[in-house]
Every structure is written in structure tokens, then in C-alpha cells.
Amino acid sequence: MKERVISTALILILNIILQSTLFQAIRIVNIMPNTSIIIIVSYALLRGRTEGAAVGCFSGILTDIFFGTSFGFYAFLGMMTGYICGRSFHNLYRENYILPIMISSAAVFIYENIIYFTGFLFKGNTEYFYFLIHLIIPEMVYTGVFSIIIYRLLFAVNDWLEQREKYRYRLF
């Protein structure tokens, strides 16, 4: 349990560091994959809604601290994303890589729409279709492609941790 918490915390901290440094170099037309959503969806699919919500909340807190303008907004969005995506935890084949791509893309679509409607629309920016075509859809595609790599890495980490937990339980 302690190993899982430490590894998850390290993954989330590494993600924030990479988003603000290395991932800036892989922007395509000023669009960057939303790796936080990929991590939240991956944990939700691999571990269920409770861990998905917890990872989403802590990922959102880190986003609020480093990139947000108000505290709690991204934490709530991340928590809800992890909870909703984790609802289907027991009904899926975890080795299926199509599902994380589709769910990550759909989560980005909903996530960015919420950001638009709570941030931009209330400030008077009514150019939704411009926002949709130039930001949301390209970010959905880029996140979907990137989710293959990150989901596979998180799947391997989760597998390794589960094996260690099984081994530890056999000893006691």
C-alpha cells in the first residue's frame, strides 16, 4: 500500500514537472497532450473509481497549485473525471488499449468544455466553435495518441505493484 502511494505521488509530481518543461517542446500547433487526464483515466480503469477519484483529486491539486487561478477547480474536475471513468472498472478487459484512448479523448472533450463554459464564456468569449476546432478537437486527438504510451507504462507499473502485493500477502 505504501509503495503504491509513493509511486503514484512520484508519477504525479513527475507529470507536473514534464508538463511544464519537456512537454512544452512537443507542442503541435500550440497544442499539448493532457497527460494529467491520461493518468487519471488510466488509474481509474486499472484500479477503480476510488483510486481514480483520489489520483484525480491530487493531480488536480497539483494543477491548481502550479497552473490554476483558483484553488479547488481542477481538483474537483480531476476527482470527478477519475470517479466517472472508474465506474466501469469491473467490466473491462484491462489489456485493451482502445478503451483508454477513447475514454481519455472523451474525458478531454468534456474537461475542456467545462473549462470553456466556466472560464471563457463567463468572461464574454462566445467563440465556442473556434475554441472547439482549434483547441478541443486537436487536444483530444493528441491526448488519444499519447495515451497509448502512458497507459502502457502505468499498466506495467500497476502490474509490478500488484505482483509485489501478492507476494507480500503470501508471506504473511
N, C-alpha and C positions, 0 to 999 in steps of 0.2 A: 504494500500500500504506500509506504513512504517513498519507495523507488518510483512509483507511478506519479505521485505528486511532484517529486523533484524533476523527473523527466518532462512532465507536462509544463511545469514552470519554466524550465530551460528552453523548451520548444517555443513557448510564447514570447519569452524575452528575446531569443534569437530571431524570431519572426519580426518583432518590432525593430530590432537593430537592422536587419536586412531590408525591411521596407523603407527605412529612412536613408539607407546607404546604397547597397549593391543593386537593389531592385529599381532604383532610380535610373540606372544605366540600361535597363531592359525595357524601358518605356517604348511603346509603339504609338505614334501619333498622340503623344502625351497621355496614353492610357497605360495603366499598370495593373497587373492581376491583383485581385483582392485575396491575398494569401490568408488573411485572418478568417475570412468566410470559409475558405477551403479547410483550414484547420478545425474550425468549429464544426463544419458538416462532417468531416472525417471522424472526429471524436464522437459525434452524435451517432453516426452509423456504426462505428466499431464498438462503442461502449454503452450506448443507450441515451435516453433523454436526460437523466440526472447528470451524468458526466458531461454530456453535450451542453447542457444549460450552465454548468459550473465553468467549463472551459470558455464558453461564450461570454459569460459574465466577466471573468478575469481578463480575457482578451479585450473585451470592451472597455474595462477599467484602464488597461494599458493604453488603448487608443484614446480614451478620454484624457488621460494624463499628458500624452505626448502630442496628440494632434487635434483634440477636441476643443470646442469653445465653451462647453458647459459640461459639468461632471455628471455622469449617470446616463446620458443619452445613448452612447454607444454600448455601454454596459447592458442596458436594458435590451437594445436591439440584438446584441450578441447572445444574451441569455435566451431570448425568445426564439432566435434562429436555432440555437442548439437544442432547445426543448422540442420545437416543432419538427425539426429534422430527425430527432432521435425517437420520435413516436413510432417509426416504422422499423426500429432496431431488430425486433424478434422475427420479422417477416421477410428478411432479405438474405441473399447469398453474399457474404462479405467479400468474397474474392471477385465479384462482379465489378468491373471498373467503369462500366457505362453509367450505372446508377449514381456514383459520386459526381461524375461530370454533369449529369442532368440536374441533380439536386443542387450542386454548387452554382450552376448557371441560373437556376430558378431563384435560389436564395439571393444571389447578387441582384437579379431583376427586382425582387421585392424590396431588398435592403436599400438599393439606390433610389427606388421610387419613394420610399418612406423619407429618405434624406431630402429628396427634391420637394416633396409636399410639405415637410416640416421646416425646411430651411430656405429654399429658394422661392417657392410660391408665396409664402407669407411675407417675403420681402419685396414682393411685387414682380418677380421674374415669372412671366407667363409663357415663356418659350419652351413648353414641355417637349414638343416634337424635336426641337433642336437638341435638347438635353438627352432625349431618348436615342436619337440616331447617332449623335456624336460622342456620347459617353456611356450610356447604359448598355446598349447592344454590343459595342466593341469590348467593353469590360466583361460582359457575360461570356463572349467567345474566348477572350484571352484567359479568363479565370477557368473556364471549362478545360481548355487545353493544358493549362498549368496544373490543374487539379489531378491529372494523371500522375504526375511526378510526385507531388506532395502526398497524395493518398497512398501511393505505393510505399513511400518512406514511412509514413505514420502507421501503415498496416504492418510493416516489418518491425517497427518499434513496439507496437501493441502485441504482436505475436511473441516477440522476445520477452516482454514483461509477463505475459500470460504463462509462458513456459517456466519462467523463474518462480512465479507464484505457485504453479502446480508442483514444482519441485520442492519448494519450501513447505507446502502443506503436507507433502508425503513424508517429510522428515519429522513432523510433529504429530 
